[in-house]
């Protein structure tokens, strides 16, 4: 057994409490089996049981143990099965048709693709031949690819992605395309043109089927009342909540005085506002992401008003009935300030019901 598996399994085993009676029963059962079976049959049974138990242990720990999940991500084939371990719910709604294309001895495939109309998340794999000479950055750059959905350009607002070596001949990659709020089809086929892997030119165009139907059918929509906070002339109001099975989107209105820039070192939300999301017991759930901001606010009286601000966060567990969204100022440019210690504005934290 390799060191990485041994270490991960030992760490997982240390978390498991096994009653002493269980081991006593195992020993008793073993003695009875030894009396009834010959040596060859025992050896076969033990080997089969060991193989099954190992497969079950690896499979179960991959789903419930972050330690083993991270290890499995580094293993070809198995790693593809455990693609979305950070957000396990993605697996349920991801397509698994695994389209692939081969050229110049290189195969590119997409084991899983998640699509909800707001974003596309892909896991891709690259199988390369012996002697392949990698480049220092990602072997394929899908962040600048011109993607089509049902033959029409996919309205991409931004993208992040990378790939990395998981074995001598296999790279694994992740790509997220953030979509604009233009009307897009809820299902269809993505056409992903890939014309270069590393320094090798070729054609690895992929056709990836996607659908948001199951996600759309599971979305619950709420219109909260009195979900608003005001502080120092700034008001944040939650107008609408779309609670999906994986992500929740929250529609906000933001109002602030015209002269805010002269009184405070902040300008919301266009000067970089983030949000932290908490349960009511102040347990941190995750970071919210502003995915849509009205580019030009309306000038109403002595206020600037943004009526179309959309925040997205990971949907919390079902037992969380309300969340708190708390603004965080993105002022990493200031000395001593990092993403981890950006100043929060608890006075503008809004409680948002999820039912």
N, C-alpha and C positions, 0 to 999 in steps of 0.2 A: 504494500500500500504506500502511495506517495506521501511525502511529508505534509503537503497541504491538506490532503484528505484526512490524514491521521490527526493533525492538529484540529481541524474543524470538527471531526467526529468526537474527539476527546472533549472539546469545549461544549458541544451539544450534549454529550453524555453527562457532563457534570451538572447540567441543569435539570436532569430527569431524576425524579425521586421514585425508586422502585421498592415496594413493600417487601419485607423479608419473607413473608408467607409465600409471595409469588415465586421467589427463588427456591423455597422449600418444595413447593408443588412441582416445579420444573425438575428438581433432583429426583423426587419420587417417581415422576412420570418416566424419567430417563432410566431408572432402575427397572421398572416394569418393561419398558421397551427392550432393554438389553436382554431380558430373559426370553423374550418372545421372538426376537429377530436375529438372524445370523450376522456375521461381521460385514459381509458385502452389502447387505440390504441396509444396515445401519450407516455404513459409509455413504451410500447413495442418498439416504434420507437426510443425513446431516449436511451433505454438500448442497442438496436442493434447498433445504431449509435455510442454510447460511446464505445462499444466493438470493432467495426470496427476501429474507430479512434485510440483507444489505440493500437490495433495490428499494424496499419499503422505507428503510431508514434514510436513504439518500433522497427519495422522493418526498417523504414527509418533512424532513429537515429543510429541504429546498423551499417548501411552501411556508414553513412556520419559523425557520431560524434564519435571521439575517446573516449569521456567520457562514452557514452552509450555502445559502443563496449566493453570496458573493463569490464563494469558491466555485460553485457550479457555473457561474457566469463566465469563468475563465476556461471552461472545458468545452471543446467543440461538440456539436450535436446536443449534448445535455444542456449547454449554455443557451442554445436557442429555445429550449423548452421552458426556460426560466427567464424569459426576456424581461418582462415587466415586474421586477421584484420590488422596486421602490413604491410603486402604486399597483398592488396586485389586482385591483378591480379592472385595470386596463385589459388584462388577459381575457376576461369574460366577453369583452366587446370588440376584441381585435380579430381581424380576419386571419386565417391560417392556411390559405391556399398555397403559399410558398412558391410563387413564380420565380423562375430563374432564367438566366441567359449566359451562354458560354461563347467565348471568342478568344483566340490567341492563347488557349490553354488555361484561361482564367474564367471562373464561374462566379457570377454575382446573383444572390438570391435575397428574397425578402420573407423571412419566416413569419413575421407578424406585422400588421398594419392597423393602427387605430385611427378612426376618423369620426368627428362629431359635428362637422360643419364649421367649427371655429378653429380647428387645428388638425394637422395630420402628424402622427408619430409613427415612425418606421424603425424596425430593427432589421438591419441588413447584414449579410455575411459575404465575405470574399474568399474564395478558395484559389490559391495561387500555386503554380508549379514549382518544383525544385529549381533553385537558381534565380528566383525572382528577386529583383533588387528594389527594396522599398524606398520611398521618399520619407522625409522627416515628418511632414504633416500628414493629414488624412490621405489615404490612398485614393479615395474618390471624394470630390467636393460637391455635395448635393445642395449646399446652401445657395448656390448661384444657378442651379439647374432650372430650366424653363419647363415646369411641370404642366401637363394638361389633365383636365378632368372632363371626360366625355368629349374630348377633342377641342375643348376651349381652355385658354390659359387659366390656371389656378390663381385666384387673387391672393398672392402672398404678401404680407406686410413685413415679415422678417423670418429668419431661420437660424437655428443653431444645430450643430452636429459635429461628430468626430468619429473616427474608428481607431482600433488598436489591435495589436497582435494578441491572439489567445492561444496559438500553437504555431509551430514552425511554418505551417502552410495555410493558416486561417486567420482572417481579420474579422472582427465584429464591429459593426457601426450603429450609431444612433443618430436620427435626424428628426427635428421638429420643425414643421412649417406652420407659422402663425398666419391665419387668414384674416383678410379684411372683412368687414361686415356687408360686403356686396352679396347679393343673392346668389347662392351656389346650389348645385344639385345635392340632394341628400344621399344619393348613391350613384354608383357608376364605376368607371374604370380610370385609374390614374395611369398616365403614360409618362414614364420617367426615363428620359434620354441620358445615357451614360456613354461617353465617347472616349474616356481616358481613365485608366487605372494605373496609378503611379505615373510612370513615364511611358506606358504602353498605350497606344491608340488603337481603338477598335470600336465595336458596337455591342453594347450590353443593355439595349433598350428593354425596359421591363413594363409589363402591363399588370397592374395591381388592382384587383377588385376591392372596393370599399363601400361601406354603407353605414349610415347613422340611424337607421330605422329603429333598431332595438333601443338605442339611447334615447331617441326622440319619444318613443312610447313610454319610457320610464321617467321622463321629466315631469316634475310637479312645479306649478307656478303659483306664487303667492304675491299679494300686494299688501305689504305691512302697513299698519297704521301707527303713527307717532314714532316711527323709527328715524329720529332726527336728533342732532346735537348742534348747539351753537356755542362758539367761544370767540371772544374778541372780534366780533363782527363776522366771523366765518361760520357758515351753516352747511352741514352735510346731511342730506336726506336720502334715505333708501326708498325707492319707489316700487321696485319690482325684484323678485327673486325667482330664478329658474334653478331648482334643485335637481340636478341630474344624478345618475348612478355613480359617476366618476368625478365630474366637476360641477361646481355651482357657480352661476353667474349672477352678479348683483348690479342692478342699474341704480346709479346715483345722480343726484343733482348737487352741485357745489356752487355756493354763493359767497362772494367776498366783496368788501368795500373797494371802490375804485382806487383809493390811495393806500392800499395795503402794502405796497412795496416800500412806501416811505416810512411805515411804522414798524414793520416786522421784516426780518431777513428771510421771509418765505413768500412764495407766490404759488398758489395752489389752483389747479393741480399741475399746471404745465411746466413748472420748474422742477419736477421730479418728486412725486409723492408715491410712497409705497404704502402697503397696508400689512399689518400682522393680523392673523385670525386666531381667536381664542374661543374656547368653550366658556360657559358661564362661570365655571369654577377656576377660570384663568389658566386652564391647561392650554399650552400652545398647540395649535393644530397645524399651522403652516403659514407661509407667506402668500398674501394675495397679490395678484398681478393685474395691473391696469392694461386691458387689452383693447380698449377703445376710448378715445378722448376727443370730444368735439374740438376741432382745431381752433375755431374762433368763437369765444364766448359772446353772449348777447350783452349789450349795455342797457340795463334796465334801471332807470333812476340813478341812484348813486352806487349801483352794484354791478359787478361782472357776474354773469350767470352761465354755468355750464349745465345744460339739461341732459346731455348725452355722455355720461361717463360710465364705463362698464368695468367692473372688477370681477376677476375669476379666481376661485380657490378650489382646492381639493375638497370634495364633499366629505364632511366628517362622519363618524359612525352613526348608526341609526338612533342610538340612545342620546345623542346630542340634539336637543330640541331648539336651541338658540345658539347663535355665535355672536361674538363681539369683533367688529372690525375697527382697528385702531390705526390712525394715520401715522406714518413714519416718514420723516423728511430725508430725502436722498441727498445728503450733503457730504458725500465721501471726499469731495475736493478740499474740505477744511482739514487743517492739521490735526492729527490724532483721531480722526473719525474714520471708521471702517464700516463695512456693511453690517457688522455685528453690533455696533454701538451707535448707529444713527439715532438722533433724538426722536422719541415718541411724543405724540400729542394726546395724552389720555383724556383731556377735556373734550376732545372731538370723537371719542370712541362711541360707536353706535351699536346698540344691541339689535340683532336681526333675527326674527323668528324663522324657523325652518319648517313649520307646520301650521 
